[in-house]
Structures are given as C-alpha cells and as structure tokens.
C-alpha cells in the first residue's frame, strides 16, 4: 500500500513541507489540506489593511507540477489512534501527518471586549475589515488605535498612517516600542513615528475594550474609532483536542526532527509547533522560522522512510525585516539567537530589502534554488536574493 503523507495547513511551513517531501520521494502520496484554495502571504496583511490588493495566490498554481494533491476543507478533528482526519464531513486516513496549521490572532482573552470591539491584521478577512472601517474613519479624520508594540503593531501603524494621511493613528504599548530592537533601531522608529504623526503611548496597558473607548489599567481612557489588536498570536486547539502533547499555549511539542514527542506518526512545523534551540530557547513565530522548520520536517520524514536517522535541526537568525510604509523600512541585524546588534539598515534601501525577502519567502516555499535562479535571471533583469 502506498504511504500517505498528509500536511494540514498551507502556510509558509506547510507549503514548504509538502513541496519538499514530494520532490524527494517516489511511490508516496502527498496530500496538502487547507481551508482556503489560496495561499495567503500573512507578512503582507498590514498592506491589505491599508487597501492594497496583495498577498493571495491560488495554491493549485503554486503546486502545479510538484505532484502534491490539494484538498480544500476544514480539518475539524484528528484521531491519532486511527490515524484519521475529519475534513468537513469526510474522513481522510494518513500514515504520516504534518501538523502545520499556523497561528491565529491573539484575542486578548484576559481583556474584556477585545473579541466584541477590536479587530486585527493577523488574518485575511480581519485585515480587509480594517480597510473597510478605516476608509470610513479616514474620511472624517477618525482615530485608529493599534494596541501592541511588537513588529505586527509597528507595521500596521506605519502602513495605515502612510496610506491614509488624514487618519489619526495612535500606538499603545505596554513597555516600549520594539523591545527586541537595538537602541539605534528604536531611535529610527521614533523619527518615523514623528514624521508620520503617529502618537505613541508607552506604558499603556489596556484593561477593557469598548466600542469607541479603551480603558487602561490606571483608569485613564483613550477615545478611538477603531481598535486594532496586535499583542500577539494564538494557535488552534486541534492538537490539544486530539490528545497530542502540547505546551501551555496549545502548540505541538516536537523533538529536533520535528516529530511529536507523544505520537511518532505526527510531525509539527510552523507557528503551531514549539521548536527550540539545543539550549532550550524557543524560536519565535515568524516566516523566518516557519520555512526552515517545514524543510526540516520534510527532510526528517524522507530520512525515516529511507531507513536513515534524521539529522538534528540546525538554525540561526540573521536579521529582522520591518516595513515602515512603502518607502521606509528597518533591517535589524541580529546574532544567531535573535538578539539585536547595533547595526541597522533604514530608509528606501531597507524597504527594498524587505520587499525582496517577502517575495523570495513565497517563491522558495515551492521552488528549488536552481528553479528560483533560472526564474530570477530570465531575460535581461536579475533580482538579488537576500537570506533571512
């Protein structure tokens, strides 16, 4: 009987794993299951929130010629004992499963009113909703409040301020903006915020979200026409409900081969899995980690199918790419463990680097390096690649 490998979730990790394992195997059935027929570039959702029509690509086109079978549907249950998935009203069995469902918006479960009155830029429909509502607010010089000083909040605030000059954008952060950045990086952010007219309120912790007002923990209130919640990400509860070993956040626990610590037929990749360095430090949720983790999961599966012992996971960070609107950016160099160095790149050059990285992040999910090189050098033009 043909060995069936099922990958659930067609984000950066899932798409990478599916294409890579199919490329390295023969007489193996590879099935990629996703709720949507399109691949969504989540790293562009702040652009979608500003009104740009970007970030969606038909999976059938991306997978053409890879040998991967695409199935569209919601995975509602996993039965690891029977090695079965329930996809809508159908059951699909597997021999090996790759759990790559990604992450969702963190809805601030401890903060009343977030689910009812706030939106996000973590998912496609939410980002589109932000654009619709902001278009109305911008016409009357409304106020948009972005809550969260991490990279998502920074990119959302700057993109919205640049694309809607009449909009009053304020950024609420619990400590400082960009806490993981260097002093030079944060200084550049400050200059960009001043230029764009973004009001930053540091040390502002939200206790309650109301329709047109935020209540802070110190009792102060902040008026707003729209609240964009960007404090972090959560994960689906599918692994927890299936009885797979997960951490406190519901992320799949895996070893250095990306194999589930409780179920050897299951592998994890991307935001929905907890991946660590050898010293125990956890890798952050990001495209920068999702792709190499997806690659390693695929390689580990191929190794075991071939009777070989998978290699341990090896990974290091190089930089963080932050867009600050379409004409500015911040490239923060980091060490192997993602700690900021003082060196940065800013301005239009940084914006070009970020755009190049985003484009290559998608293409390298389903193309080999030789394919990518041929595509980029076709004709008289060449796009230089930048490692992330």
N, C-alpha and C positions, 0 to 999 in steps of 0.2 A: 504494500500500500504506500502511496506517495506521502511523504512527510509534509504536513501543512503548517506553515508559519503564518500566524495572524498578527498583524500590527494594528492596534486600535489608537486612533488619533493621528491626523495627518498634518501636524505642525512641523517645525523645523526638525525635531528629533525623530518623529515617526516617519516623515517622508524620507529623511536621510537613511534611516534603518531599512526601510522597505526597498529602496532602490539599490542600496549597497548589498544587502543579503541576496537579492535576486541576481545581481551581477556576478556574485561569487559562487553560486550554486547551480547544480543541474539536477533534474528529476525531483525538484522540490517545488511545492505550490506556495506562492507568496500572495497573501491577501491583505490589502490595506483597507481598513474600515474607518469611515469618517462621517460625521453628522451632516456635513455640507459638501457639495460637489466641488467647492473651490478651496484652494489654499489661500489662507489669509496671512499677509505679512503683518504680524502684530506690531512689529517695530515701526510701522507706518501709521498706526491708528491715531496718533495725535495729529497727523496730517489729514486723515479722514474727518476728524472732529473740526478741523478748520475749513472743511469744504472741498478738499482735494479728492478726486476720483482715482484713488490708487490702492494698491495692496491686495487685489483679488485676482487669482489665476486659476483657470479650470484644471483640476487635478488630472483629468483624462488626458489633457495635452501634455502636462508635465511628465506623466508616466508613460507616454507613448513610446513603445519600443523597449521598455525596461523588463517586460514580462510580468509585471505586478498586476494582479487583478484588483480592481477598485470596487468596493461596495459602499453604498451610501445608506446610512441609517444610524439611529441612536443605539448605543450599547447600554442596555438597562440593567443587565446582571451578568456576573461571571460565576461559573460553577467550577472551581479549580479541581474538585474531586472527579467530576465527569469530563473535565477539560472541554467545557462548552461556554459559549456566549449566547446571550439573548439579544438579538438585534431587532428592535421593534417587536414584531410578532413572530420572528423566525429564530431558529436555533442554528448556530454555526459551531462545529467542533474544531478543535485545534490540537496539534501535537506540541507546538511551542507558541507561546504568547508573548508579545512585546507590548507592555503597558506604557503608552506614551500619550495620555490624554491631556497633558499640559496643565495650565493653571487657569483660574478664573479671577474675576475681580474680588478683592477682599472687601466685604460689605460692612465691615466695622460692627460685628455682631454685639460688641460691648457698648456701642454708641447708639442710643435710641434715635430713630428717624432716618438713619442712613439708607436703609432699603426703600423707604417710602419717598424720600425727598431728594436723594442725591443720585447722580449718575456717574459714569466712569469712562475711561478711554481704554479699558482692558479687553473689550470685546467689540466686534464689528458693529452690531446693531446699537450698542450703547454709544459708540463714537459717532455714528450717524445721528443719533438722537441729540447728542451735544450740539452738533452743527445746526440741526433744525431749530433748537431752542435758542441758540446763540444768535442766529440770524435775526430772530425777533428782538432779542435784547440789544443787539448792536445798533439796530435802527433807532432805538430810543436811549442810546448810551447807557445800557444796563451794566450791572456789575456781576462778574463771574468770579467765584471763589474756588480756587484749587486748593485742596487740603492734602498736604504731603510734600516734603522737601527732597524726596529721592529723585532718581533720574526721570521717572514717569511724570511726576509733578512738574519738574523743570521743563521738560519738553512740551508738555501740554500748555503750560502757562505762556511760554515764549511763542509757541506756534499760534495760539489764539490771539495774543496781543499783536503780533505782526500782521496776521491776516485780517483782523478787524480793528483798525486803528481807533474807532470810536468806542470800543469796548473798554470798560474799566476792569482790569484784571488784578486780583489780589491773591497772594500765595501765603497760606497759613502753614507753619511748620512747627513741630514740637520742640526742636532744639535749634539747629542751624540748617541752612540750605546746603545740600550736597555734603553731608558729613563725611563721606568717604573720599572726597576730593582733597587735593593739596591746597595750601593757602593761596597759591597763585591761581589755581582753578576757581576757588570761591571768589577771589577778587575779580576775576573776569566775569563771573556770573553777576556780581554786584553792578558792574559797569553796564552789562547788557540789560539788566532789570531797570536801571535808571534811564537808559536810552529809550526803552520801550514803555516806560511809565508804569511798570509793574510794582505794586505795593507789596512789600514783604513784611509779614508779622511773625517774627521769631518768638519761640516760647509760647505759642498759642496752641493750646490743646482743646479739642472740641469735646464737649460733654453731651450735646444734643444737636440734632439737625432738624430744623423746622422748614416749612415751605419757603419762607423768604428771610430766614434769620438763623444764624448759628449761635448757640450758647456755649461759651467757653467755660473751662473748669474753674476759672477765677470769678465767674459771674458776669463778665462782660459779654456783650452781644455784638454780632457782626451782621450787618444787613447784606443781603445777596439776592440776586435774581435767579442764579443757577449755581449749584454746588457740584463740583467735580471731585469725586473721592479718589485719591491716588496714594493711599497709605501703604499699599502692599498687595499681595496676591494670595488667594486660597487655591485649594485643589478639589476636584470632585471626590465624593465619598465612596466611589465604586469599589476601590481596593479594600477599604475598611469593611464595607458590607459583605464583600466576598470572603472575608476572613484571612486575607493576606497580611503579612507582617508589615505594619506601617509605623511611622513616628507619630508624635503628638499632634502634628498638623495633618495627618492622613496621607502623607507621602510614602510611597513604596520603599521599603528598606531593601537595599541591594548590596552585594559584595563588590569586589573590584573587577569582576567580569560582567557587572550589571545584572546579575542573577538574583532573583528574590531570595532572601535569607530563609524564607519558610516554604517556598514552593519551587522546586528546581526546574519546572517547565515554564516558568514565568520570568521574563526579563523586564527591566524598567529603563526608561530613558526620558530625558527632558524634565520639565518642571514638576511632574507628578512623581518623580523618584528622588530620594535623598542620596546624593553622591558626595563622597568625601575624599579629601587627600589622604595620603597614608598616615599623616599625623592627626587625623580626625576632623580637620577643618572642613566645613560644609561648603560646597560650591554654590554660588548664588544662582537664582533663577535668571536665565538670560539666554538669548540666541547664541552667545559666545560659548556657552557650555552645552546647550541642547544638541548642537550639531556633532561635536566630538563624542559626546556620550552616546548619541544614536549610532555613530560609526562604530564605536567600541562594542555596543550591544550586538550589532550585526556581525562583527568580526568574531566575537565570542561564540555566537550561535554557530557560525560556519566552522569554527575550530572544533567544537564539540561534535558536530555532525561528521567531521572528518576524523574523529578519534584523537584529536590533539588537545592539549591543555591550553586554554586561552591565556594570552599574555595579560599581566596586570595592567590596570589603567594608568596611563601617564598623561598628565595635562599640566599646563601652566598658562597663566594670564600674561597678556602683553599691554593691553590698553583698554580704556573705556571710551566709547564714542557717544557724544551727546549732541543732538541738533538743537540749535537755538534759533528757530525760524528757518527760513530757506537760505539766508545769506550769511549766517554766522554759525559757529559750532565750537565745541570744546573737545579736543582729544587729550585725554588724561593718560599719560604713561603710568603703568603700574608694574610692580615686581611680580614674580611668579605666583605669589599668594594673593594678588589683587590689592596690595597696599600701594597707595598713591605715591609716586615720585614727584619731585617738584617740577619736572619738565612737562610742558603742555604745548599744544598747538591750537591756535584760535583763528577766528575770522573766516573769510571765504575759503581759505585753504582747508581748514578743519571741516567746513560744510561739505567740500568736495570729497574729502576722505570718508566722511560719514556716509555720503550717498554711494560711494563706490563699495564700501563694506556692506551696506544694505543690499545692493544689487547682487553682489557675489554671494552673500549669505543664502539667497534663494537658489541661485544657479548651481552652487556646489552641493545642494541637497540631492540633486538628481543627475548631475553630470559628473563625469570623471574629470580629473585635471587636464588630460590631453584634449577631451572634448571642449572644455572651457577655453583652453588656449586657442584651439582652432577657431572657435566662435568669436573670441575677442580680437583675433588678428586677421579676421576675414577682411579682404579689401585693403584700403589704404589706412584705416584707422586702427588704433590699439588702445585698449583701456588697461591701465596698470592695475594689477591686483594688490590688495593690501591685506596682510594677515591680521586676523583678530584673535 
